[in-house]
Amino acid sequence: MEMSQAVGLAEAKNPPAADANGGCYTKDGSVDIKGRPILRSKTGGWKACSFIVGYEVFERLAYYGISTNLILYLTTQLHQGTVTASNNVTNWVGTVWMTPILGAYIADAHLGRFWTFVISSIIYLMVLNFNELTKQGLVLLTLAVSVPKLKPSPCHDQEGDCQASSLQVGVFFLALYIVALGTGGTKPNISTMGADQFDQFEPRERKQKLSFFNWWMFSIFFGTLFANTFLVYIQDNVGWSLGYGIPTLGLTISILVFLVGSPFYRHKRPTDSPFAKMGRVLVAATRKWKAPLPSDPKELHELHEEEYAKIGMSPMESTSSLKFLNKAAVRVGPATRWSLCTVTQIEETKQMIKMIPIFLASFIPNTIIAQSHTLFIKQGTTLDRSMGPHFKIPPASLVAFITIFMLISLVIYDRWFVPFARKYTKNARGITMLQRLGAGLFMHIIIMIISSLVEKKRLSYVRHHDLQNSKEPLPLSINILLPQFALIGISDTFVEVAKIEFFYDQAPESMKSLGTSYFTSTVGVGNFFSSFLLKTVSKVTRHGGRGGWIRNNLNVSRLDKYLGLLAVVSALNFIYFLLASKYYVYRVEPSGLDVELQRSGELKTNKTYAEEGPVSDVKL
């Protein structure tokens, strides 16, 4: 090891309190890119987050520029049926949101968040750039929608047997799944790295961190709004080549914006693999399942506080929940990594396990949201899209109303609702994260009921005017779909923000990327479940020679029944969520922010905390 690297590691393990000029160093173990202690005044905070948020705006433009109109490309250009195309969209989106598990593992155990993100972004961009083949810098996805031999011939038969060739389908989906692979290293690390820019041991920054995920989601939907309006219009009215080329430019800009902010970032050093750490706890506890637990938890194996302080962590106290796992810290026989674990390792494992019931309740919302990018858009193609005498709104642009209402409701929530609720609940967040999630889950039930009733009205008009086989849009305004899209936007302010904040906040410090991957996995599993449910319902309802609920021609389908089924699924999931959240106890955090807010009179007194537990310990 070089001398400078050795000095850097020594300083990181024993960080000074301040520099020669009196500047304070961070206390949460964050370092600069070379592993040295870092000054709080010159790094992190909203200054660093501005570059990270800027990246997310352009990256979401790129992603949603591809995904929003994907259902129409598959049905109109690759000539896939409604069920097949919908499942291909949700399977791809599911993969996009599942690969972050791998990215989180690499970041937490090996490369750290910054380098995992940078390398994934380079692969994402360079693999997609097909310069050697096109000589024009077009991405592979753009190539698939531009080159004549890769573009299927037009098909005018709504129930016809048009087929794209294996080459055409293969090249297009190869490009899509390269995108999915590239996002695996970016999604779990970029938001986590943003939250890392706030020192939880500094009260002012910890208070700012409470708003980070609100504004993080705001940036996501700001980029999404541009994709759902301008890019969708380009794809529908100018061409798919330009419509998919612009997202590539957006991705390039987003990476450059992120790199420009490098001098201001705070970094967390990679630690042990979270999967290996949890595996060792489970193995050690199983090996010693007959060993008696000591009456005093202090007799369990634990490191000195000084060892944790060197890396900006605090030891965790032993708890009685999942008590069996405490046996992993019982000193019996030879001490190896797979036979003896610290109390902190055990409590970290418990925390990840305790989040699983909430995780299971969190993927159905994404099954509901998946309909807005698939079946809801197909509904829009059957309606009158005229907005004045010379303009027709692209069906996929309906998703823009999700974004618009999300942006509006998010600002109202953060700027007005939270301060108002805080006065009554004495909670720093206004309401707890699970209360916020539960409110959104209830809204999803209402959304699916409304969607089913709207589709029932549309089908009633079709039957009344005998338009089952009409290929022309119905003389019903597309505006009848606006309520369901608007309500999804409002519900996202509750559901999606609460999920990402919950899984990041409740994950142990050494497993933040894995915690964020819990969030991304709920999106992935939700989309996979949407594919499974749609395929199963389509197959079952076609049994015995019946037409089925979902057919290529929505005018002869019974989509209203399918949406009604999703309302029932949402209701059952909401009931399960209430049961799971009832027994969930929040992870106890350092009390710096609570003390500051108590002084300002915004939170409960210490006496009240003693009676009810800290803010982070309040149940739903």
C-alpha positions as CSV (number, residue, x, y, z in Angstrom):
1,M,0.0,0.0,0.0
2,E,1.3,3.5,-0.8
3,M,2.2,5.9,2.0
4,S,-0.7,8.3,1.1
5,Q,-3.2,5.5,1.1
6,A,-2.0,4.3,4.4
7,V,-2.3,7.8,5.9
8,G,-5.8,8.1,4.5
9,L,-6.9,4.9,6.1
10,A,-5.4,5.9,9.4
11,E,-7.2,9.2,9.3
12,A,-10.5,7.5,8.4
13,K,-10.2,5.2,11.4
14,N,-9.3,8.0,13.8
15,P,-10.9,11.2,12.3
16,P,-10.0,14.5,13.9
17,A,-12.8,16.6,15.3
18,A,-11.8,19.7,13.3
19,D,-9.2,20.9,10.8
20,A,-6.6,23.6,11.4
21,N,-9.1,26.3,10.5
22,G,-11.7,25.1,12.9
23,G,-13.9,23.4,10.3
24,C,-15.9,20.4,11.7
25,Y,-15.6,17.0,10.2
26,T,-18.6,14.7,9.7
27,K,-19.4,12.3,12.5
28,D,-21.2,9.6,10.5
29,G,-18.1,7.9,9.1
30,S,-18.4,9.5,5.7
31,V,-15.1,10.2,3.9
32,D,-13.9,11.7,0.6
33,I,-13.3,9.6,-2.5
34,K,-9.8,8.7,-1.2
35,G,-11.1,7.5,2.1
36,R,-10.0,10.5,4.2
37,P,-12.1,12.4,6.8
38,I,-14.2,15.1,5.2
39,L,-15.3,18.6,6.3
40,R,-19.0,19.1,6.7
41,S,-19.0,22.7,5.6
42,K,-17.4,22.0,2.2
43,T,-19.3,18.9,1.2
44,G,-22.7,17.1,1.3
45,G,-26.0,18.7,2.2
46,W,-28.2,20.2,-0.5
47,K,-25.2,21.5,-2.4
48,A,-24.1,17.9,-3.2
49,C,-27.6,16.7,-3.6
50,S,-28.3,19.3,-6.3
51,F,-26.1,17.3,-8.7
52,I,-27.5,14.0,-7.7
53,V,-31.1,15.3,-8.1
54,G,-30.1,16.8,-11.4
55,Y,-28.9,13.4,-12.5
56,E,-32.2,11.9,-11.6
57,V,-34.2,14.4,-13.6
58,F,-32.4,13.5,-16.9
59,E,-32.1,9.8,-16.1
60,R,-35.8,9.5,-15.5
61,L,-36.4,11.4,-18.8
62,A,-34.3,8.6,-20.5
63,Y,-36.0,5.7,-18.7
64,Y,-39.6,6.9,-19.1
65,G,-38.9,8.0,-22.6
66,I,-38.5,4.3,-23.3
67,S,-41.0,2.7,-20.9
68,T,-44.1,5.0,-21.1
69,N,-44.9,4.3,-24.8
70,L,-43.5,0.8,-24.8
71,I,-47.0,-0.9,-24.8
72,L,-47.9,1.0,-28.0
73,Y,-44.7,0.1,-29.7
74,L,-45.1,-3.5,-29.0
75,T,-48.7,-3.6,-30.2
76,T,-48.5,-1.3,-33.2
77,Q,-44.9,-1.9,-34.4
78,L,-44.1,-5.5,-33.3
79,H,-47.7,-6.5,-33.7
80,Q,-48.0,-8.2,-30.3
81,G,-51.4,-8.9,-28.7
82,T,-52.7,-7.0,-25.8
83,V,-51.9,-9.7,-23.2
84,T,-48.5,-10.5,-24.6
85,A,-47.5,-6.9,-25.0
86,S,-48.7,-6.0,-21.5
87,N,-46.8,-8.9,-20.0
88,N,-43.7,-8.0,-21.9
89,V,-43.8,-4.5,-20.5
90,T,-44.3,-5.6,-16.9
91,N,-41.7,-8.4,-17.2
92,W,-39.1,-5.9,-18.4
93,V,-40.1,-3.3,-15.8
94,G,-39.9,-6.0,-13.2
95,T,-36.4,-6.9,-14.3
96,V,-35.3,-3.3,-14.3
97,W,-36.4,-3.1,-10.6
98,M,-35.0,-6.5,-9.5
99,T,-31.4,-6.1,-10.8
100,P,-30.7,-3.5,-8.1
101,I,-30.4,-6.4,-5.6
102,L,-27.1,-7.3,-7.4
103,G,-26.1,-3.6,-7.6
104,A,-26.7,-3.1,-3.8
105,Y,-24.6,-6.2,-3.0
106,I,-21.7,-5.0,-5.0
107,A,-21.9,-1.5,-3.5
108,D,-22.3,-2.5,0.1
109,A,-19.6,-5.3,0.0
110,H,-17.1,-4.3,-2.6
111,L,-16.9,-1.1,-4.6
112,G,-19.0,1.4,-2.6
113,R,-21.9,3.3,-4.0
114,F,-20.0,5.9,-6.0
115,W,-17.9,3.5,-8.1
116,T,-20.7,1.0,-8.5
117,F,-22.9,3.7,-9.9
118,V,-20.2,5.1,-12.2
119,I,-19.1,1.8,-13.6
120,S,-22.8,0.7,-14.2
121,S,-23.5,4.0,-15.9
122,I,-20.5,3.6,-18.2
123,I,-21.6,0.1,-19.1
124,Y,-25.2,1.3,-19.5
125,L,-24.1,4.0,-21.9
126,M,-21.2,2.3,-23.8
127,V,-22.9,-1.0,-24.4
128,L,-25.9,0.8,-25.7
129,N,-23.8,3.0,-28.0
130,F,-23.5,0.9,-31.1
131,N,-20.9,3.1,-32.8
132,E,-18.9,0.3,-34.4
133,L,-22.0,-1.0,-36.2
134,T,-23.9,2.1,-37.0
135,K,-21.0,4.6,-37.5
136,Q,-23.6,7.2,-36.4
137,G,-23.6,6.9,-32.6
138,L,-27.1,5.5,-32.5
139,V,-28.0,3.4,-29.5
140,L,-29.0,-0.2,-30.0
141,L,-32.6,0.6,-29.1
142,T,-32.7,3.4,-31.6
143,L,-31.2,1.0,-34.1
144,A,-34.0,-1.5,-33.5
145,V,-36.6,1.1,-34.3
146,S,-34.8,2.8,-37.2
147,V,-33.1,0.3,-39.5
148,P,-35.7,-1.0,-42.1
149,K,-34.7,-4.7,-41.7
150,L,-35.3,-4.4,-38.0
151,K,-38.7,-2.7,-38.3
152,P,-41.7,-4.9,-38.8
153,S,-44.0,-4.2,-41.8
154,P,-47.3,-2.5,-41.0
155,C,-50.3,-4.5,-40.0
156,H,-53.8,-3.2,-40.4
157,D,-55.8,-6.2,-39.0
158,Q,-56.8,-5.6,-35.4
159,E,-57.3,-9.3,-34.8
160,G,-54.9,-10.4,-37.5
161,D,-52.0,-12.8,-37.4
162,C,-49.2,-10.2,-38.1
163,Q,-45.8,-11.3,-36.7
164,A,-42.5,-9.6,-36.3
165,S,-39.4,-11.8,-37.2
166,S,-37.3,-13.4,-34.6
167,L,-34.4,-11.0,-35.5
168,Q,-36.6,-7.9,-35.1
169,V,-38.0,-9.1,-31.7
170,G,-34.5,-10.3,-30.5
171,V,-32.6,-7.1,-31.3
172,F,-35.3,-4.9,-29.6
173,F,-35.5,-7.0,-26.5
174,L,-31.7,-7.3,-26.3
175,A,-31.6,-3.6,-26.1
176,L,-34.3,-3.4,-23.5
177,Y,-32.6,-5.9,-21.2
178,I,-29.2,-4.3,-21.5
179,V,-31.0,-1.2,-20.1
180,A,-32.3,-3.3,-17.3
181,L,-28.8,-4.7,-16.5
182,G,-27.3,-1.2,-16.5
183,T,-29.9,0.2,-14.2
184,G,-29.1,-2.5,-11.6
185,G,-26.1,-0.6,-10.5
186,T,-27.6,2.8,-10.5
187,K,-31.0,2.6,-9.0
188,P,-30.1,1.3,-5.5
189,N,-27.1,3.6,-5.1
190,I,-28.0,7.0,-6.5
191,S,-30.9,7.6,-4.0
192,T,-28.9,6.1,-1.1
193,M,-25.9,8.2,-2.0
194,G,-28.2,11.3,-2.0
195,A,-29.4,10.5,1.5
196,D,-25.8,9.9,2.6
197,Q,-25.0,13.5,2.0
198,F,-26.7,14.4,5.3
199,D,-24.9,13.7,8.6
200,Q,-27.4,12.1,10.9
201,F,-25.3,13.1,13.9
202,E,-25.7,16.8,13.0
203,P,-29.2,17.9,14.1
204,R,-29.7,20.5,11.3
205,E,-28.7,18.1,8.5
206,R,-30.7,15.3,10.0
207,K,-33.8,17.5,9.9
208,Q,-33.1,18.3,6.3
209,K,-32.8,14.6,5.5
210,L,-36.5,14.1,6.4
211,S,-37.4,16.1,3.3
212,F,-34.9,14.5,1.0
213,F,-37.0,11.7,-0.3
214,N,-39.9,14.1,-0.9
215,W,-37.8,16.2,-3.2
216,W,-36.1,13.1,-4.6
217,M,-39.4,11.9,-5.9
218,F,-40.2,15.4,-7.1
219,S,-37.1,15.3,-9.3
220,I,-38.1,11.8,-10.6
221,F,-41.5,13.0,-11.6
222,F,-40.2,16.3,-13.1
223,G,-38.1,14.3,-15.6
224,T,-41.0,11.9,-16.1
225,L,-43.4,14.8,-17.0
226,F,-41.1,15.8,-19.9
227,A,-40.9,12.2,-21.1
228,N,-44.7,11.7,-20.8
229,T,-45.5,14.8,-22.9
230,F,-42.8,15.9,-25.2
231,L,-41.1,12.6,-25.9
232,V,-44.4,10.7,-26.3
233,Y,-45.6,13.3,-28.8
234,I,-42.3,12.9,-30.7
235,Q,-42.7,9.1,-30.8
236,D,-46.3,9.2,-32.0
237,N,-46.1,12.1,-34.5
238,V,-42.5,12.4,-35.6
239,G,-40.9,8.9,-35.4
240,W,-39.6,6.3,-33.0
241,S,-36.0,6.9,-34.1
242,L,-35.9,10.4,-32.7
243,G,-38.2,9.5,-29.9
244,Y,-35.7,6.9,-28.6
245,G,-32.6,8.9,-29.6
246,I,-33.5,11.8,-27.3
247,P,-33.5,9.6,-24.1
248,T,-30.0,8.5,-25.0
249,L,-28.9,12.1,-25.0
250,G,-30.7,12.6,-21.7
251,L,-28.8,9.7,-20.2
252,T,-25.5,11.1,-21.4
253,I,-26.3,14.5,-19.8
254,S,-27.4,12.9,-16.6
255,I,-24.1,11.1,-16.1
256,L,-22.1,14.3,-16.9
257,V,-24.2,16.2,-14.3
258,F,-23.4,13.6,-11.7
259,L,-19.7,13.6,-12.4
260,V,-19.5,17.4,-12.2
261,G,-20.6,17.2,-8.6
262,S,-17.9,14.6,-7.5
263,P,-15.8,17.1,-5.4
264,F,-18.8,17.7,-3.2
265,Y,-19.9,14.2,-2.4
266,R,-19.6,12.4,0.9
267,H,-18.9,8.6,0.6
268,K,-19.5,5.6,2.8
269,R,-16.8,2.9,2.8
270,P,-18.0,-0.5,1.7
271,T,-18.3,-3.0,4.6
272,D,-19.0,-6.7,4.8
273,S,-21.5,-8.2,2.4
274,P,-25.0,-7.8,3.9
275,F,-26.0,-11.2,2.6
276,A,-22.9,-12.9,4.1
277,K,-23.4,-11.0,7.4
278,M,-27.1,-12.2,7.7
279,G,-26.1,-15.7,6.6
280,R,-23.5,-16.0,9.3
281,V,-26.0,-14.9,12.0
282,L,-28.5,-17.5,10.8
283,V,-25.9,-20.3,10.6
284,A,-24.4,-19.4,14.0
285,A,-27.8,-19.3,15.7
286,T,-28.8,-22.6,14.1
287,R,-25.6,-24.3,15.2
288,K,-26.2,-23.2,18.8
289,W,-29.9,-23.7,18.9
290,K,-29.6,-25.8,22.1
291,A,-27.3,-23.3,23.9
292,P,-29.0,-21.4,26.7
293,L,-29.2,-17.6,26.5
294,P,-27.5,-15.7,29.4
295,S,-29.9,-13.8,31.7
296,D,-27.9,-10.7,31.2
297,P,-27.7,-9.5,27.5
298,K,-24.4,-7.8,28.3
299,E,-22.8,-11.3,28.4
300,L,-23.4,-11.7,24.7
301,H,-20.5,-11.1,22.3
302,E,-20.0,-7.5,21.3
303,L,-17.2,-5.2,20.3
304,H,-16.1,-2.1,22.2
305,E,-17.8,1.2,21.3
306,E,-14.5,2.5,20.2
307,E,-14.4,0.0,17.3
308,Y,-17.7,1.3,16.0
309,A,-16.8,4.9,16.5
310,K,-13.9,4.5,14.1
311,I,-16.3,3.9,11.3
312,G,-19.0,6.3,12.3
313,M,-21.4,3.7,13.8
314,S,-22.8,3.0,17.2
315,P,-23.3,-0.5,18.7
316,M,-26.9,-1.7,18.9
317,E,-28.5,-3.1,22.1
318,S,-29.8,-6.6,22.2
319,T,-33.6,-6.9,21.9
320,S,-36.0,-9.7,22.7
321,S,-37.6,-9.8,19.3
322,L,-36.6,-12.9,17.2
323,K,-34.9,-14.0,20.4
324,F,-33.6,-17.2,18.8
325,L,-31.1,-15.3,16.7
326,N,-29.4,-13.9,19.9
327,K,-27.8,-17.4,20.3
328,A,-25.4,-16.4,17.5
329,A,-23.7,-14.2,20.1
330,V,-23.4,-16.8,22.8
331,R,-19.8,-17.7,23.5
332,V,-19.7,-21.5,23.1
333,G,-16.8,-23.4,21.5
334,P,-14.3,-22.0,19.0
335,A,-14.9,-18.4,17.9
336,T,-15.1,-18.2,14.1
337,R,-17.0,-15.8,11.8
338,W,-19.6,-18.5,11.2
339,S,-20.0,-19.5,14.8
340,L,-19.9,-16.2,16.8
341,C,-21.5,-12.9,15.8
342,T,-21.8,-9.6,17.5
343,V,-25.0,-8.3,19.0
344,T,-24.9,-5.5,16.4
345,Q,-24.7,-8.0,13.5
346,I,-27.6,-9.9,15.0
347,E,-29.8,-6.8,15.5
348,E,-29.0,-5.7,11.9
349,T,-30.1,-9.0,10.6
350,K,-33.3,-8.8,12.7
351,Q,-34.1,-5.4,11.3
352,M,-33.9,-6.6,7.7
353,I,-36.0,-9.7,8.6
354,K,-38.6,-7.5,10.4
355,M,-39.2,-5.4,7.3
356,I,-40.2,-8.5,5.2
357,P,-43.9,-8.4,6.3
358,I,-44.1,-4.7,5.1
359,F,-42.2,-5.6,2.0
360,L,-44.8,-8.3,1.2
361,A,-47.5,-5.7,1.5
362,S,-45.7,-3.2,-0.8
363,F,-45.6,-4.9,-4.2
364,I,-49.4,-5.0,-4.9
365,P,-49.4,-1.1,-5.2
366,N,-47.0,-1.5,-8.1
367,T,-49.2,-4.1,-9.7
368,I,-51.9,-1.4,-9.7
369,I,-49.5,1.3,-11.0
370,A,-48.5,-1.1,-13.8
371,Q,-51.9,-0.8,-15.3
372,S,-51.4,2.9,-15.9
373,H,-48.5,2.0,-18.3
374,T,-50.3,-0.9,-20.0
375,L,-54.1,-1.4,-20.0
376,F,-55.0,2.2,-19.2
377,I,-53.0,3.4,-22.2
378,K,-54.7,0.8,-24.4
379,Q,-58.0,2.2,-23.2
380,G,-56.9,5.6,-24.3
381,T,-56.4,4.3,-27.9
382,T,-60.1,3.5,-28.1
383,L,-61.3,7.0,-27.2
384,D,-61.6,10.4,-28.8
385,R,-58.2,12.0,-28.2
386,S,-59.0,15.4,-29.8
387,M,-57.9,18.5,-27.8
388,G,-59.1,21.2,-30.1
389,P,-59.5,21.1,-33.9
390,H,-55.8,20.4,-34.7
391,F,-54.3,18.4,-31.9
392,K,-54.7,14.9,-30.6
393,I,-53.2,13.9,-27.2
394,P,-51.0,10.7,-27.5
395,P,-52.6,8.0,-25.3
396,A,-49.3,7.5,-23.4
397,S,-49.4,11.2,-22.5
398,L,-52.2,10.4,-20.1
399,V,-49.4,9.3,-17.7
400,A,-48.4,12.9,-17.6
401,F,-51.4,13.6,-15.4
402,I,-50.0,11.1,-12.8
403,T,-46.8,13.2,-12.8
404,I,-48.6,16.6,-12.7
405,F,-50.8,15.6,-9.7
406,M,-47.8,13.9,-8.0
407,L,-45.8,17.1,-8.3
408,I,-48.6,19.3,-7.0
409,S,-49.6,17.0,-4.1
410,L,-45.9,16.4,-3.1
411,V,-45.3,20.2,-2.6
412,I,-48.5,20.5,-0.7
413,Y,-47.6,17.5,1.5
414,D,-44.1,18.7,2.3
415,R,-44.7,22.4,2.7
416,W,-48.2,22.5,4.3
417,F,-49.4,19.1,5.5
418,V,-46.3,18.1,7.4
419,P,-45.9,21.3,9.5
420,F,-49.7,21.3,10.2
421,A,-49.8,17.6,11.2
422,R,-46.6,17.9,13.3
423,K,-48.4,20.3,15.6
424,Y,-50.9,17.6,16.5
425,T,-49.0,14.4,16.2
426,K,-45.7,15.7,17.6
427,N,-43.9,13.5,14.9
428,A,-41.0,15.0,13.0
429,R,-42.5,13.6,9.7
430,G,-46.1,14.8,10.5
431,I,-47.4,11.2,10.3
432,T,-45.4,8.0,10.5
433,M,-44.1,6.4,7.4
434,L,-46.5,3.4,7.7
435,Q,-49.5,5.8,8.2
436,R,-48.4,7.5,5.0
437,L,-48.1,4.2,3.2
438,G,-51.5,3.0,4.5
439,A,-53.2,6.1,3.3
440,G,-51.9,5.5,-0.2
441,L,-52.9,1.8,-0.2
442,F,-56.5,2.8,0.7
443,M,-56.5,5.2,-2.2
444,H,-55.5,2.4,-4.6
445,I,-58.7,0.6,-3.7
446,I,-60.7,3.7,-4.7
447,I,-58.7,4.1,-7.9
448,M,-59.4,0.6,-9.1
449,I,-63.2,0.9,-8.3
450,I,-63.3,4.1,-10.3
451,S,-61.3,2.5,-13.2
452,S,-63.7,-0.4,-13.3
453,L,-66.8,1.8,-13.4
454,V,-65.3,4.0,-16.1
455,E,-64.5,1.0,-18.3
456,K,-68.0,-0.4,-17.6
457,K,-69.4,2.9,-18.9
458,R,-67.2,2.7,-22.0
459,L,-68.3,-0.8,-22.8
460,S,-71.9,0.1,-22.2
461,Y,-71.6,2.8,-24.9
462,V,-69.9,0.3,-27.3
463,R,-72.8,-2.2,-26.9
464,H,-75.5,0.5,-27.1
465,H,-74.2,1.8,-30.4
466,D,-73.1,-1.7,-31.7
467,L,-69.4,-0.6,-32.1
468,Q,-67.8,-3.9,-31.0
469,N,-65.9,-4.3,-34.3
470,S,-65.2,-0.6,-35.0
471,K,-61.6,0.3,-35.6
472,E,-62.3,4.0,-35.1
473,P,-62.0,5.8,-31.8
474,L,-65.3,6.0,-29.9
475,P,-67.0,9.4,-29.7
476,L,-66.2,9.5,-26.0
477,S,-63.6,11.9,-24.7
478,I,-60.4,10.5,-23.4
479,N,-61.0,12.9,-20.4
480,I,-63.1,10.2,-18.8
481,L,-59.8,8.5,-17.9
482,L,-58.3,11.5,-16.2
483,P,-59.7,10.8,-12.6
484,Q,-57.9,7.5,-12.4
485,F,-54.6,8.9,-13.6
486,A,-54.9,11.9,-11.3
487,L,-55.6,9.8,-8.3
488,I,-52.6,7.5,-9.0
489,G,-50.5,10.7,-9.0
490,I,-51.8,11.7,-5.6
491,S,-51.5,8.2,-4.2
492,D,-47.8,8.1,-5.3
493,T,-47.1,11.0,-2.9
494,F,-48.1,8.6,-0.1
495,V,-47.1,5.1,-1.3
496,E,-43.9,5.5,-3.3
497,V,-42.3,8.2,-1.2
498,A,-43.2,6.3,2.0
499,K,-41.8,3.0,0.6
500,I,-38.4,4.4,-0.4
501,E,-38.1,6.4,2.8
502,F,-39.2,3.5,5.0
503,F,-36.8,0.9,3.5
504,Y,-33.9,3.3,3.6
505,D,-34.6,4.7,7.0
506,Q,-35.2,1.3,8.7
507,A,-32.3,-0.5,7.2
508,P,-29.1,-0.7,9.4
509,E,-26.4,1.8,8.5
510,S,-24.2,-0.9,6.9
511,M,-27.1,-2.1,4.8
512,K,-28.6,1.0,3.3
513,S,-28.1,0.0,-0.3
514,L,-29.8,-3.4,0.5
515,G,-32.6,-1.5,2.2
516,T,-33.1,0.6,-0.9
517,S,-33.1,-2.6,-3.0
518,Y,-36.1,-3.7,-0.9
519,F,-37.9,-0.7,-2.4
520,T,-36.8,-1.4,-6.0
521,S,-37.7,-5.1,-5.5
522,T,-41.3,-4.2,-4.5
523,V,-41.6,-2.5,-7.9
524,G,-40.1,-5.5,-9.7
525,V,-42.2,-8.1,-7.9
526,G,-45.3,-6.0,-8.4
527,N,-44.8,-5.9,-12.1
528,F,-44.0,-9.6,-12.3
529,F,-47.2,-10.3,-10.4
530,S,-49.1,-8.1,-12.8
531,S,-47.8,-10.3,-15.7
532,F,-48.8,-13.4,-13.8
533,L,-52.2,-12.2,-12.9
534,L,-53.0,-10.9,-16.4
535,K,-51.9,-14.1,-18.0
536,T,-53.7,-16.3,-15.5
537,V,-57.0,-14.4,-15.8
538,S,-56.8,-14.3,-19.5
539,K,-56.2,-18.1,-19.7
540,V,-58.9,-19.0,-17.1
541,T,-61.6,-16.7,-18.7
542,R,-60.9,-18.2,-22.1
543,H,-61.5,-21.7,-20.9
544,G,-64.4,-23.6,-22.5
545,G,-64.3,-21.5,-25.7
546,R,-65.2,-18.2,-24.1
547,G,-63.7,-15.0,-25.4
548,G,-61.9,-14.1,-22.2
549,W,-61.8,-10.9,-20.2
550,I,-58.8,-9.3,-22.0
551,R,-58.6,-9.6,-25.8
552,N,-56.7,-7.6,-28.5
553,N,-60.0,-5.8,-29.2
554,L,-60.9,-4.0,-26.0
555,N,-64.4,-3.3,-27.3
556,V,-65.3,-7.0,-27.0
557,S,-63.3,-7.5,-23.8
558,R,-64.4,-7.3,-20.1
559,L,-61.6,-5.2,-18.8
560,D,-64.1,-3.8,-16.2
561,K,-64.2,-7.2,-14.5
562,Y,-60.4,-7.4,-14.5
563,L,-60.1,-4.0,-12.9
564,G,-62.7,-4.9,-10.4
565,L,-60.6,-8.0,-9.5
566,L,-57.7,-5.7,-8.9
567,A,-59.8,-3.6,-6.5
568,V,-60.5,-6.8,-4.5
569,V,-56.8,-7.7,-4.5
570,S,-56.0,-4.2,-3.3
571,A,-58.5,-4.4,-0.5
572,L,-57.1,-7.8,0.7
573,N,-53.6,-6.4,0.6
574,F,-54.7,-3.4,2.6
575,I,-56.2,-5.6,5.3
576,Y,-52.9,-7.6,5.4
577,F,-50.9,-4.4,5.6
578,L,-52.9,-3.2,8.7
579,L,-52.1,-6.5,10.5
580,A,-48.4,-6.4,9.5
581,S,-48.0,-2.7,10.5
582,K,-49.8,-3.2,13.8
583,Y,-46.9,-5.3,15.1
584,Y,-44.0,-3.4,13.5
585,V,-41.8,-1.4,15.8
586,Y,-39.5,1.2,14.2
587,R,-35.8,1.1,14.5
588,V,-34.5,3.5,17.2
589,E,-32.3,6.2,15.7
590,P,-29.8,8.6,17.3
591,S,-31.7,11.3,19.1
592,G,-30.0,14.4,17.8
593,L,-32.9,15.7,15.7
594,D,-35.5,14.8,18.4
595,V,-33.6,16.9,20.9
596,E,-33.5,19.9,18.6
597,L,-37.2,19.7,17.8
598,Q,-38.1,19.2,21.4
599,R,-36.3,22.5,22.2
600,S,-38.3,24.2,19.5
601,G,-41.5,22.8,20.9
602,E,-42.3,20.8,17.8
603,L,-42.0,17.3,19.3
604,K,-43.1,15.6,22.5
605,T,-41.3,16.0,25.8
606,N,-39.0,13.4,27.2
607,K,-41.7,12.3,29.6
608,T,-44.0,11.6,26.7
609,Y,-41.3,9.7,25.0
610,A,-40.7,7.6,28.0
611,E,-44.4,6.6,28.0
612,E,-44.8,6.0,24.3
613,G,-41.3,5.4,23.0
614,P,-39.3,7.7,20.6
615,V,-40.8,9.1,17.4
616,S,-39.1,6.3,15.5
617,D,-40.7,3.7,17.8
618,V,-44.4,4.8,17.3
619,K,-46.6,2.1,15.7
620,L,-49.0,2.8,12.9
